[in-house]
Amino acid sequence: MGHRGAGTTTIIRMICEKFKLEEFELKNEYLKKLKEEKEKRKRARLLNRGFRPPPPADEETGEVPPDPEIEDDPEDFDKEGHER
């Protein structure tokens, strides 16, 4: 870890190449895991809701607007606990 521009990423890549290790990017892995968990919650909300016809498509764009009931987490969802 170091300041931006300090060369830590370059040093890590050199060490990984020398010792034939995989580079582990913590931030990217963390964000990927958060996104996967959100998609699981969205899928569970969709399945729990049951079948309901989608809202009509927008006249200008022709696209169906996203359902906020499915897309957004409920108000009682503990976001801090999830991110921990």
C-alpha positions in Angstrom: 0.0 0.0 0.0 1.2 3.5 -0.7 0.4 6.8 -2.1 -0.9 7.2 -5.6 2.1 7.4 -7.9 4.5 5.8 -5.5 5.0 2.7 -7.7 3.5 0.1 -5.4 1.5 -1.4 -8.2 4.6 -1.7 -10.4 6.5 -3.3 -7.6 3.7 -5.8 -7.0 3.6 -6.8 -10.6 7.3 -7.3 -10.8 7.2 -9.5 -7.7 4.3 -11.5 -9.1 6.2 -12.0 -12.4 9.4 -13.0 -10.6 7.8 -15.5 -8.2 5.0 -16.6 -10.7 2.2 -15.5 -8.3 -1.2 -14.2 -9.2 -1.8 -10.5 -8.5 -4.7 -10.0 -6.1 -6.5 -6.8 -6.5 -8.5 -6.4 -3.3 -10.7 -3.5 -4.4 -11.8 -5.1 -7.7 -12.5 -8.4 -5.9 -14.5 -6.6 -3.2 -16.6 -4.7 -5.7 -17.2 -7.8 -7.7 -18.4 -9.7 -4.6 -20.8 -6.8 -3.7 -22.2 -6.8 -7.2 -22.8 -10.6 -7.1 -24.6 -10.4 -3.8 -26.8 -7.6 -5.1 -27.7 -9.6 -8.1 -28.6 -12.6 -5.8 -30.9 -10.3 -3.8 -32.6 -8.9 -6.9 -33.2 -12.5 -8.2 -34.7 -13.5 -4.8 -37.0 -10.5 -4.8 -38.1 -11.3 -8.3 -38.9 -14.9 -7.4 -40.6 -14.0 -4.2 -42.8 -11.5 -5.9 -44.2 -14.0 -8.3 -45.5 -13.4 -11.8 -46.7 -9.9 -12.6 -46.8 -8.5 -16.1 -44.1 -6.0 -16.8 -45.1 -2.3 -16.9 -45.8 -0.9 -20.4 -42.8 0.2 -22.5 -41.8 3.8 -22.8 -43.3 5.4 -25.9 -40.1 7.3 -26.8 -37.4 4.8 -26.2 -39.5 1.6 -26.5 -37.7 0.2 -23.4 -39.4 -1.3 -20.4 -38.6 0.8 -17.3 -36.9 -1.1 -14.4 -39.2 -2.1 -11.6 -38.0 -0.3 -8.4 -39.5 -3.1 -6.3 -37.0 -5.5 -7.8 -34.0 -3.1 -8.5 -33.8 -1.3 -5.2 -33.0 -2.9 -1.8 -35.8 -2.6 0.8 -35.6 0.2 3.3 -34.9 -2.2 6.2 -31.8 -3.6 4.4 -28.7 -3.3 6.5 -26.2 -1.9 3.9 -23.4 -1.3 6.4 -23.7 -4.9 7.7 -23.6 -6.2 4.1 -20.5 -4.2 3.2 -18.7 -5.4 6.4 
